[in-house]
């Protein structure tokens, strides 16, 4: 969508399931995400429990490429 709109990078904000989606997709295109804001993100943890807490696997994938700053 960014390419179709002619936008090089954007600030991304995700709420609830959108927070999970933003957190898991942002590391795949770090140059396209200027900022990442998560508001009450939810996802399944390794044991399949849903909750609003940071998954270590997602956190490690997010910080492995580049740090997202505000």
N, CA, C and O atoms as a Maestro MAE file, in Angstrom:
{
 s_m_m2io_version
 :::
 2.0.0
}

f_m_ct {
 s_m_title
 :::
 protein
 m_atom[280] {
  # First column is atom index #
  i_m_mmod_type
  r_m_x_coord
  r_m_y_coord
  r_m_z_coord
  i_m_residue_number
  s_m_chain_name
  s_m_pdb_residue_name
  s_m_pdb_atom_name
  i_m_atomic_number
  :::
  1 25 0.815 -1.177 0.000 1 A "UNK " " N  " 7
  2 3 0.000 0.000 0.000 1 A "UNK " " CA " 6
  3 2 0.869 1.255 0.000 1 A "UNK " " C  " 6
  4 15 0.569 2.215 -0.710 1 A "UNK " " O  " 8
  5 25 1.952 1.255 0.797 2 A "UNK " " N  " 7
  6 3 2.832 2.423 0.825 2 A "UNK " " CA " 6
  7 2 3.389 2.720 -0.558 2 A "UNK " " C  " 6
  8 15 3.431 3.873 -0.989 2 A "UNK " " O  " 8
  9 25 3.814 1.677 -1.244 3 A "UNK " " N  " 7
  10 3 4.365 1.847 -2.587 3 A "UNK " " CA " 6
  11 2 3.316 2.436 -3.523 3 A "UNK " " C  " 6
  12 15 3.610 3.353 -4.290 3 A "UNK " " O  " 8
  13 25 2.112 1.919 -3.463 4 A "UNK " " N  " 7
  14 3 1.033 2.414 -4.330 4 A "UNK " " CA " 6
  15 2 0.734 3.879 -4.065 4 A "UNK " " C  " 6
  16 15 0.341 4.605 -4.979 4 A "UNK " " O  " 8
  17 25 0.914 4.326 -2.821 5 A "UNK " " N  " 7
  18 3 0.655 5.723 -2.466 5 A "UNK " " CA " 6
  19 2 1.883 6.614 -2.666 5 A "UNK " " C  " 6
  20 15 1.802 7.831 -2.498 5 A "UNK " " O  " 8
  21 25 3.018 6.010 -3.023 6 A "UNK " " N  " 7
  22 3 4.241 6.779 -3.223 6 A "UNK " " CA " 6
  23 2 4.901 7.215 -1.927 6 A "UNK " " C  " 6
  24 15 5.608 8.222 -1.901 6 A "UNK " " O  " 8
  25 25 4.680 6.464 -0.844 7 A "UNK " " N  " 7
  26 3 5.233 6.791 0.471 7 A "UNK " " CA " 6
  27 2 6.430 5.882 0.736 7 A "UNK " " C  " 6
  28 15 6.326 4.660 0.626 7 A "UNK " " O  " 8
  29 25 7.573 6.489 1.089 8 A "UNK " " N  " 7
  30 3 8.787 5.710 1.350 8 A "UNK " " CA " 6
  31 2 8.765 5.024 2.710 8 A "UNK " " C  " 6
  32 15 9.131 3.854 2.825 8 A "UNK " " O  " 8
  33 25 8.336 5.755 3.744 9 A "UNK " " N  " 7
  34 3 8.276 5.190 5.086 9 A "UNK " " CA " 6
  35 2 7.146 5.861 5.850 9 A "UNK " " C  " 6
  36 15 6.663 6.924 5.460 9 A "UNK " " O  " 8
  37 25 6.728 5.229 6.946 10 A "UNK " " N  " 7
  38 3 5.590 5.754 7.699 10 A "UNK " " CA " 6
  39 2 5.706 5.398 9.170 10 A "UNK " " C  " 6
  40 15 6.406 4.458 9.545 10 A "UNK " " O  " 8
  41 25 5.012 6.162 9.990 11 A "UNK " " N  " 7
  42 3 4.821 5.815 11.393 11 A "UNK " " CA " 6
  43 2 3.651 4.847 11.435 11 A "UNK " " C  " 6
  44 15 2.617 5.093 10.813 11 A "UNK " " O  " 8
  45 25 3.808 3.749 12.164 12 A "UNK " " N  " 7
  46 3 2.774 2.712 12.222 12 A "UNK " " CA " 6
  47 2 2.267 2.608 13.653 12 A "UNK " " C  " 6
  48 15 3.053 2.511 14.595 12 A "UNK " " O  " 8
  49 25 0.950 2.629 13.806 13 A "UNK " " N  " 7
  50 3 0.325 2.468 15.110 13 A "UNK " " CA " 6
  51 2 -0.641 1.302 15.028 13 A "UNK " " C  " 6
  52 15 -1.459 1.231 14.111 13 A "UNK " " O  " 8
  53 25 -0.549 0.386 15.986 14 A "UNK " " N  " 7
  54 3 -1.445 -0.756 16.003 14 A "UNK " " CA " 6
  55 2 -2.117 -0.907 17.349 14 A "UNK " " C  " 6
  56 15 -1.472 -0.773 18.388 14 A "UNK " " O  " 8
  57 25 -3.410 -1.186 17.338 15 A "UNK " " N  " 7
  58 3 -4.180 -1.394 18.563 15 A "UNK " " CA " 6
  59 2 -4.720 -2.814 18.589 15 A "UNK " " C  " 6
  60 15 -5.245 -3.296 17.585 15 A "UNK " " O  " 8
  61 25 -4.599 -3.488 19.725 16 A "UNK " " N  " 7
  62 3 -5.100 -4.839 19.924 16 A "UNK " " CA " 6
  63 2 -4.490 -5.785 18.884 16 A "UNK " " C  " 6
  64 15 -3.268 -5.919 18.820 16 A "UNK " " O  " 8
  65 25 -5.316 -6.437 18.078 17 A "UNK " " N  " 7
  66 3 -4.792 -7.354 17.062 17 A "UNK " " CA " 6
  67 2 -3.923 -6.601 16.053 17 A "UNK " " C  " 6
  68 15 -2.959 -7.162 15.533 17 A "UNK " " O  " 8
  69 25 -4.248 -5.352 15.773 18 A "UNK " " N  " 7
  70 3 -3.431 -4.530 14.885 18 A "UNK " " CA " 6
  71 2 -2.035 -4.296 15.458 18 A "UNK " " C  " 6
  72 15 -1.074 -4.141 14.704 18 A "UNK " " O  " 8
  73 25 -1.918 -4.270 16.788 19 A "UNK " " N  " 7
  74 3 -0.613 -4.157 17.431 19 A "UNK " " CA " 6
  75 2 0.220 -5.395 17.178 19 A "UNK " " C  " 6
  76 15 1.415 -5.310 16.895 19 A "UNK " " O  " 8
  77 25 -0.424 -6.551 17.284 20 A "UNK " " N  " 7
  78 3 0.276 -7.800 16.983 20 A "UNK " " CA " 6
  79 2 0.716 -7.811 15.528 20 A "UNK " " C  " 6
  80 15 1.849 -8.178 15.216 20 A "UNK " " O  " 8
  81 25 -0.177 -7.409 14.646 21 A "UNK " " N  " 7
  82 3 0.132 -7.396 13.223 21 A "UNK " " CA " 6
  83 2 1.292 -6.447 12.926 21 A "UNK " " C  " 6
  84 15 2.208 -6.806 12.186 21 A "UNK " " O  " 8
  85 25 1.263 -5.255 13.489 22 A "UNK " " N  " 7
  86 3 2.344 -4.290 13.281 22 A "UNK " " CA " 6
  87 2 3.666 -4.818 13.828 22 A "UNK " " C  " 6
  88 15 4.708 -4.681 13.185 22 A "UNK " " O  " 8
  89 25 3.624 -5.421 15.014 23 A "UNK " " N  " 7
  90 3 4.847 -5.930 15.639 23 A "UNK " " CA " 6
  91 2 5.466 -7.076 14.850 23 A "UNK " " C  " 6
  92 15 6.690 -7.189 14.783 23 A "UNK " " O  " 8
  93 25 4.647 -7.916 14.258 24 A "UNK " " N  " 7
  94 3 5.193 -9.050 13.518 24 A "UNK " " CA " 6
  95 2 5.585 -8.690 12.094 24 A "UNK " " C  " 6
  96 15 6.449 -9.349 11.516 24 A "UNK " " O  " 8
  97 25 4.976 -7.666 11.513 25 A "UNK " " N  " 7
  98 3 5.274 -7.298 10.126 25 A "UNK " " CA " 6
  99 2 6.390 -6.259 10.011 25 A "UNK " " C  " 6
  100 15 7.130 -6.271 9.027 25 A "UNK " " O  " 8
  101 25 6.529 -5.372 10.977 26 A "UNK " " N  " 7
  102 3 7.526 -4.295 10.903 26 A "UNK " " CA " 6
  103 2 8.958 -4.800 10.693 26 A "UNK " " C  " 6
  104 15 9.692 -4.188 9.917 26 A "UNK " " O  " 8
  105 25 9.389 -5.884 11.343 27 A "UNK " " N  " 7
  106 3 10.762 -6.348 11.124 27 A "UNK " " CA " 6
  107 2 11.040 -6.824 9.700 27 A "UNK " " C  " 6
  108 15 12.200 -6.942 9.305 27 A "UNK " " O  " 8
  109 25 10.001 -7.097 8.933 28 A "UNK " " N  " 7
  110 3 10.195 -7.553 7.555 28 A "UNK " " CA " 6
  111 2 10.510 -6.402 6.597 28 A "UNK " " C  " 6
  112 15 10.989 -6.636 5.488 28 A "UNK " " O  " 8
  113 25 10.247 -5.172 7.015 29 A "UNK " " N  " 7
  114 3 10.537 -4.004 6.181 29 A "UNK " " CA " 6
  115 2 10.949 -2.837 7.082 29 A "UNK " " C  " 6
  116 15 10.269 -1.811 7.099 29 A "UNK " " O  " 8
  117 25 12.045 -2.971 7.827 30 A "UNK " " N  " 7
  118 3 12.420 -1.940 8.799 30 A "UNK " " CA " 6
  119 2 12.686 -0.571 8.185 30 A "UNK " " C  " 6
  120 15 12.487 0.442 8.856 30 A "UNK " " O  " 8
  121 25 13.122 -0.508 6.948 31 A "UNK " " N  " 7
  122 3 13.371 0.791 6.310 31 A "UNK " " CA " 6
  123 2 12.073 1.536 6.021 31 A "UNK " " C  " 6
  124 15 12.086 2.754 5.840 31 A "UNK " " O  " 8
  125 25 10.949 0.815 5.975 32 A "UNK " " N  " 7
  126 3 9.653 1.435 5.667 32 A "UNK " " CA " 6
  127 2 8.948 1.962 6.913 32 A "UNK " " C  " 6
  128 15 8.002 2.743 6.810 32 A "UNK " " O  " 8
  129 25 9.417 1.526 8.118 33 A "UNK " " N  " 7
  130 3 8.754 1.900 9.374 33 A "UNK " " CA " 6
  131 2 9.625 2.902 10.129 33 A "UNK " " C  " 6
  132 15 10.663 2.538 10.681 33 A "UNK " " O  " 8
  133 25 9.192 4.182 10.149 34 A "UNK " " N  " 7
  134 3 9.926 5.217 10.881 34 A "UNK " " CA " 6
  135 2 9.734 5.080 12.381 34 A "UNK " " C  " 6
  136 15 10.686 5.183 13.154 34 A "UNK " " O  " 8
  137 25 8.492 4.848 12.784 35 A "UNK " " N  " 7
  138 3 8.141 4.714 14.192 35 A "UNK " " CA " 6
  139 2 7.118 3.604 14.329 35 A "UNK " " C  " 6
  140 15 6.340 3.339 13.413 35 A "UNK " " O  " 8
  141 25 7.129 2.961 15.480 36 A "UNK " " N  " 7
  142 3 6.178 1.887 15.749 36 A "UNK " " CA " 6
  143 2 5.556 2.137 17.111 36 A "UNK " " C  " 6
  144 15 6.253 2.140 18.126 36 A "UNK " " O  " 8
  145 25 4.247 2.345 17.136 37 A "UNK " " N  " 7
  146 3 3.516 2.562 18.389 37 A "UNK " " CA " 6
  147 2 2.510 1.428 18.565 37 A "UNK " " C  " 6
  148 15 1.742 1.112 17.656 37 A "UNK " " O  " 8
  149 25 2.531 0.828 19.743 38 A "UNK " " N  " 7
  150 3 1.618 -0.278 20.043 38 A "UNK " " CA " 6
  151 2 0.716 0.135 21.203 38 A "UNK " " C  " 6
  152 15 1.198 0.555 22.254 38 A "UNK " " O  " 8
  153 25 -0.582 0.013 21.006 39 A "UNK " " N  " 7
  154 3 -1.548 0.351 22.040 39 A "UNK " " CA " 6
  155 2 -2.315 -0.911 22.423 39 A "UNK " " C  " 6
  156 15 -3.136 -1.402 21.648 39 A "UNK " " O  " 8
  157 25 -2.050 -1.430 23.606 40 A "UNK " " N  " 7
  158 3 -2.682 -2.651 24.103 40 A "UNK " " CA " 6
  159 2 -2.602 -3.789 23.089 40 A "UNK " " C  " 6
  160 15 -3.630 -4.359 22.724 40 A "UNK " " O  " 8
  161 25 -1.382 -4.132 22.622 41 A "UNK " " N  " 7
  162 3 -1.277 -5.216 21.640 41 A "UNK " " CA " 6
  163 2 -1.638 -6.561 22.262 41 A "UNK " " C  " 6
  164 15 -1.453 -6.770 23.461 41 A "UNK " " O  " 8
  165 25 -2.147 -7.453 21.450 42 A "UNK " " N  " 7
  166 3 -2.460 -8.804 21.928 42 A "UNK " " CA " 6
  167 2 -1.935 -9.815 20.935 42 A "UNK " " C  " 6
  168 15 -1.836 -9.532 19.741 42 A "UNK " " O  " 8
  169 25 -1.598 -10.989 21.425 43 A "UNK " " N  " 7
  170 3 -1.125 -12.078 20.585 43 A "UNK " " CA " 6
  171 2 -1.111 -13.348 21.415 43 A "UNK " " C  " 6
  172 15 -1.315 -13.306 22.628 43 A "UNK " " O  " 8
  173 25 -0.876 -14.454 20.775 44 A "UNK " " N  " 7
  174 3 -0.745 -15.729 21.469 44 A "UNK " " CA " 6
  175 2 0.711 -15.929 21.850 44 A "UNK " " C  " 6
  176 15 1.609 -15.689 21.043 44 A "UNK " " O  " 8
  177 25 0.945 -16.368 23.079 45 A "UNK " " N  " 7
  178 3 2.320 -16.654 23.462 45 A "UNK " " CA " 6
  179 2 2.676 -18.084 23.043 45 A "UNK " " C  " 6
  180 15 1.877 -18.760 22.396 45 A "UNK " " O  " 8
  181 25 3.852 -18.533 23.406 46 A "UNK " " N  " 7
  182 3 4.342 -19.841 22.955 46 A "UNK " " CA " 6
  183 2 3.435 -20.991 23.407 46 A "UNK " " C  " 6
  184 15 3.381 -22.031 22.751 46 A "UNK " " O  " 8
  185 25 2.725 -20.807 24.519 47 A "UNK " " N  " 7
  186 3 1.846 -21.854 25.020 47 A "UNK " " CA " 6
  187 2 0.410 -21.692 24.501 47 A "UNK " " C  " 6
  188 15 -0.480 -22.431 24.921 47 A "UNK " " O  " 8
  189 25 0.180 -20.747 23.607 48 A "UNK " " N  " 7
  190 3 -1.151 -20.562 23.045 48 A "UNK " " CA " 6
  191 2 -2.076 -19.707 23.888 48 A "UNK " " C  " 6
  192 15 -3.270 -19.622 23.602 48 A "UNK " " O  " 8
  193 25 -1.537 -19.065 24.936 49 A "UNK " " N  " 7
  194 3 -2.360 -18.188 25.772 49 A "UNK " " CA " 6
  195 2 -2.421 -16.811 25.140 49 A "UNK " " C  " 6
  196 15 -1.403 -16.273 24.705 49 A "UNK " " O  " 8
  197 25 -3.617 -16.241 25.091 50 A "UNK " " N  " 7
  198 3 -3.752 -14.883 24.570 50 A "UNK " " CA " 6
  199 2 -3.495 -13.905 25.701 50 A "UNK " " C  " 6
  200 15 -3.858 -14.151 26.851 50 A "UNK " " O  " 8
  201 25 -2.867 -12.800 25.358 51 A "UNK " " N  " 7
  202 3 -2.617 -11.803 26.379 51 A "UNK " " CA " 6
  203 2 -1.990 -10.565 25.802 51 A "UNK " " C  " 6
  204 15 -1.539 -10.554 24.656 51 A "UNK " " O  " 8
  205 25 -1.962 -9.524 26.597 52 A "UNK " " N  " 7
  206 3 -1.366 -8.262 26.171 52 A "UNK " " CA " 6
  207 2 0.007 -8.134 26.815 52 A "UNK " " C  " 6
  208 15 0.230 -7.266 27.659 52 A "UNK " " O  " 8
  209 25 0.903 -8.985 26.418 53 A "UNK " " N  " 7
  210 3 2.275 -8.896 26.905 53 A "UNK " " CA " 6
  211 2 3.215 -9.204 25.759 53 A "UNK " " C  " 6
  212 15 2.834 -9.839 24.776 53 A "UNK " " O  " 8
  213 25 4.421 -8.756 25.895 54 A "UNK " " N  " 7
  214 3 5.382 -8.888 24.811 54 A "UNK " " CA " 6
  215 2 5.890 -10.318 24.703 54 A "UNK " " C  " 6
  216 15 6.341 -10.907 25.686 54 A "UNK " " O  " 8
  217 25 5.813 -10.856 23.519 55 A "UNK " " N  " 7
  218 3 6.335 -12.185 23.246 55 A "UNK " " CA " 6
  219 2 7.848 -12.081 23.080 55 A "UNK " " C  " 6
  220 15 8.308 -11.272 22.274 55 A "UNK " " O  " 8
  221 25 8.646 -12.873 23.813 56 A "UNK " " N  " 7
  222 3 10.102 -12.800 23.656 56 A "UNK " " CA " 6
  223 2 10.550 -13.027 22.218 56 A "UNK " " C  " 6
  224 15 11.485 -12.373 21.756 56 A "UNK " " O  " 8
  225 25 9.902 -13.938 21.503 57 A "UNK " " N  " 7
  226 3 10.281 -14.198 20.115 57 A "UNK " " CA " 6
  227 2 10.039 -12.963 19.252 57 A "UNK " " C  " 6
  228 15 10.904 -12.595 18.457 57 A "UNK " " O  " 8
  229 25 8.883 -12.317 19.392 58 A "UNK " " N  " 7
  230 3 8.585 -11.107 18.633 58 A "UNK " " CA " 6
  231 2 9.520 -9.978 19.024 58 A "UNK " " C  " 6
  232 15 9.984 -9.223 18.169 58 A "UNK " " O  " 8
  233 25 9.802 -9.860 20.341 59 A "UNK " " N  " 7
  234 3 10.710 -8.807 20.794 59 A "UNK " " CA " 6
  235 2 12.092 -8.997 20.190 59 A "UNK " " C  " 6
  236 15 12.704 -8.036 19.723 59 A "UNK " " O  " 8
  237 25 12.590 -10.233 20.196 60 A "UNK " " N  " 7
  238 3 13.916 -10.498 19.649 60 A "UNK " " CA " 6
  239 2 13.959 -10.217 18.152 60 A "UNK " " C  " 6
  240 15 14.946 -9.669 17.662 60 A "UNK " " O  " 8
  241 25 12.909 -10.580 17.414 61 A "UNK " " N  " 7
  242 3 12.860 -10.310 15.975 61 A "UNK " " CA " 6
  243 2 12.807 -8.817 15.711 61 A "UNK " " C  " 6
  244 15 13.396 -8.332 14.744 61 A "UNK " " O  " 8
  245 25 12.103 -8.086 16.567 62 A "UNK " " N  " 7
  246 3 11.974 -6.645 16.385 62 A "UNK " " CA " 6
  247 2 13.306 -5.945 16.610 62 A "UNK " " C  " 6
  248 15 13.680 -5.055 15.846 62 A "UNK " " O  " 8
  249 25 14.022 -6.345 17.656 63 A "UNK " " N  " 7
  250 3 15.261 -5.651 18.000 63 A "UNK " " CA " 6
  251 2 16.474 -6.179 17.245 63 A "UNK " " C  " 6
  252 15 17.536 -5.559 17.295 63 A "UNK " " O  " 8
  253 25 16.348 -7.307 16.548 64 A "UNK " " N  " 7
  254 3 17.495 -7.885 15.836 64 A "UNK " " CA " 6
  255 2 17.916 -7.026 14.657 64 A "UNK " " C  " 6
  256 15 19.111 -6.878 14.405 64 A "UNK " " O  " 8
  257 25 16.960 -6.456 13.926 65 A "UNK " " N  " 7
  258 3 17.278 -5.688 12.730 65 A "UNK " " CA " 6
  259 2 17.732 -4.282 13.057 65 A "UNK " " C  " 6
  260 15 18.881 -3.922 12.798 65 A "UNK " " O  " 8
  261 25 16.851 -3.492 13.617 66 A "UNK " " N  " 7
  262 3 17.190 -2.123 13.979 66 A "UNK " " CA " 6
  263 2 16.241 -1.670 15.065 66 A "UNK " " C  " 6
  264 15 15.115 -2.156 15.162 66 A "UNK " " O  " 8
  265 25 16.695 -0.745 15.874 67 A "UNK " " N  " 7
  266 3 15.847 -0.244 16.944 67 A "UNK " " CA " 6
  267 2 14.840 0.752 16.381 67 A "UNK " " C  " 6
  268 15 15.188 1.616 15.576 67 A "UNK " " O  " 8
  269 25 13.610 0.623 16.805 68 A "UNK " " N  " 7
  270 3 12.583 1.581 16.416 68 A "UNK " " CA " 6
  271 2 12.517 2.631 17.509 68 A "UNK " " C  " 6
  272 15 12.349 2.307 18.685 68 A "UNK " " O  " 8
  273 25 12.649 3.870 17.123 69 A "UNK " " N  " 7
  274 3 12.665 4.947 18.112 69 A "UNK " " CA " 6
  275 2 11.532 5.912 17.853 69 A "UNK " " C  " 6
  276 15 11.006 5.995 16.743 69 A "UNK " " O  " 8
  277 25 11.167 6.631 18.876 70 A "UNK " " N  " 7
  278 3 10.047 7.572 18.779 70 A "UNK " " CA " 6
  279 2 10.435 8.943 18.487 70 A "UNK " " C  " 6
  280 15 9.576 9.818 18.383 70 A "UNK " " O  " 8
  :::
 }
 m_bond[279] {
  # First column is bond index #
  i_m_from
  i_m_to
  i_m_order
  :::
  1 1 2 1
  2 2 3 1
  3 3 4 2
  4 3 5 1
  5 5 6 1
  6 6 7 1
  7 7 8 2
  8 7 9 1
  9 9 10 1
  10 10 11 1
  11 11 12 2
  12 11 13 1
  13 13 14 1
  14 14 15 1
  15 15 16 2
  16 15 17 1
  17 17 18 1
  18 18 19 1
  19 19 20 2
  20 19 21 1
  21 21 22 1
  22 22 23 1
  23 23 24 2
  24 23 25 1
  25 25 26 1
  26 26 27 1
  27 27 28 2
  28 27 29 1
  29 29 30 1
  30 30 31 1
  31 31 32 2
  32 31 33 1
  33 33 34 1
  34 34 35 1
  35 35 36 2
  36 35 37 1
  37 37 38 1
  38 38 39 1
  39 39 40 2
  40 39 41 1
  41 41 42 1
  42 42 43 1
  43 43 44 2
  44 43 45 1
  45 45 46 1
  46 46 47 1
  47 47 48 2
  48 47 49 1
  49 49 50 1
  50 50 51 1
  51 51 52 2
  52 51 53 1
  53 53 54 1
  54 54 55 1
  55 55 56 2
  56 55 57 1
  57 57 58 1
  58 58 59 1
  59 59 60 2
  60 59 61 1
  61 61 62 1
  62 62 63 1
  63 63 64 2
  64 63 65 1
  65 65 66 1
  66 66 67 1
  67 67 68 2
  68 67 69 1
  69 69 70 1
  70 70 71 1
  71 71 72 2
  72 71 73 1
  73 73 74 1
  74 74 75 1
  75 75 76 2
  76 75 77 1
  77 77 78 1
  78 78 79 1
  79 79 80 2
  80 79 81 1
  81 81 82 1
  82 82 83 1
  83 83 84 2
  84 83 85 1
  85 85 86 1
  86 86 87 1
  87 87 88 2
  88 87 89 1
  89 89 90 1
  90 90 91 1
  91 91 92 2
  92 91 93 1
  93 93 94 1
  94 94 95 1
  95 95 96 2
  96 95 97 1
  97 97 98 1
  98 98 99 1
  99 99 100 2
  100 99 101 1
  101 101 102 1
  102 102 103 1
  103 103 104 2
  104 103 105 1
  105 105 106 1
  106 106 107 1
  107 107 108 2
  108 107 109 1
  109 109 110 1
  110 110 111 1
  111 111 112 2
  112 111 113 1
  113 113 114 1
  114 114 115 1
  115 115 116 2
  116 115 117 1
  117 117 118 1
  118 118 119 1
  119 119 120 2
  120 119 121 1
  121 121 122 1
  122 122 123 1
  123 123 124 2
  124 123 125 1
  125 125 126 1
  126 126 127 1
  127 127 128 2
  128 127 129 1
  129 129 130 1
  130 130 131 1
  131 131 132 2
  132 131 133 1
  133 133 134 1
  134 134 135 1
  135 135 136 2
  136 135 137 1
  137 137 138 1
  138 138 139 1
  139 139 140 2
  140 139 141 1
  141 141 142 1
  142 142 143 1
  143 143 144 2
  144 143 145 1
  145 145 146 1
  146 146 147 1
  147 147 148 2
  148 147 149 1
  149 149 150 1
  150 150 151 1
  151 151 152 2
  152 151 153 1
  153 153 154 1
  154 154 155 1
  155 155 156 2
  156 155 157 1
  157 157 158 1
  158 158 159 1
  159 159 160 2
  160 159 161 1
  161 161 162 1
  162 162 163 1
  163 163 164 2
  164 163 165 1
  165 165 166 1
  166 166 167 1
  167 167 168 2
  168 167 169 1
  169 169 170 1
  170 170 171 1
  171 171 172 2
  172 171 173 1
  173 173 174 1
  174 174 175 1
  175 175 176 2
  176 175 177 1
  177 177 178 1
  178 178 179 1
  179 179 180 2
  180 179 181 1
  181 181 182 1
  182 182 183 1
  183 183 184 2
  184 183 185 1
  185 185 186 1
  186 186 187 1
  187 187 188 2
  188 187 189 1
  189 189 190 1
  190 190 191 1
  191 191 192 2
  192 191 193 1
  193 193 194 1
  194 194 195 1
  195 195 196 2
  196 195 197 1
  197 197 198 1
  198 198 199 1
  199 199 200 2
  200 199 201 1
  201 201 202 1
  202 202 203 1
  203 203 204 2
  204 203 205 1
  205 205 206 1
  206 206 207 1
  207 207 208 2
  208 207 209 1
  209 209 210 1
  210 210 211 1
  211 211 212 2
  212 211 213 1
  213 213 214 1
  214 214 215 1
  215 215 216 2
  216 215 217 1
  217 217 218 1
  218 218 219 1
  219 219 220 2
  220 219 221 1
  221 221 222 1
  222 222 223 1
  223 223 224 2
  224 223 225 1
  225 225 226 1
  226 226 227 1
  227 227 228 2
  228 227 229 1
  229 229 230 1
  230 230 231 1
  231 231 232 2
  232 231 233 1
  233 233 234 1
  234 234 235 1
  235 235 236 2
  236 235 237 1
  237 237 238 1
  238 238 239 1
  239 239 240 2
  240 239 241 1
  241 241 242 1
  242 242 243 1
  243 243 244 2
  244 243 245 1
  245 245 246 1
  246 246 247 1
  247 247 248 2
  248 247 249 1
  249 249 250 1
  250 250 251 1
  251 251 252 2
  252 251 253 1
  253 253 254 1
  254 254 255 1
  255 255 256 2
  256 255 257 1
  257 257 258 1
  258 258 259 1
  259 259 260 2
  260 259 261 1
  261 261 262 1
  262 262 263 1
  263 263 264 2
  264 263 265 1
  265 265 266 1
  266 266 267 1
  267 267 268 2
  268 267 269 1
  269 269 270 1
  270 270 271 1
  271 271 272 2
  272 271 273 1
  273 273 274 1
  274 274 275 1
  275 275 276 2
  276 275 277 1
  277 277 278 1
  278 278 279 1
  279 279 280 2
  :::
 }
}
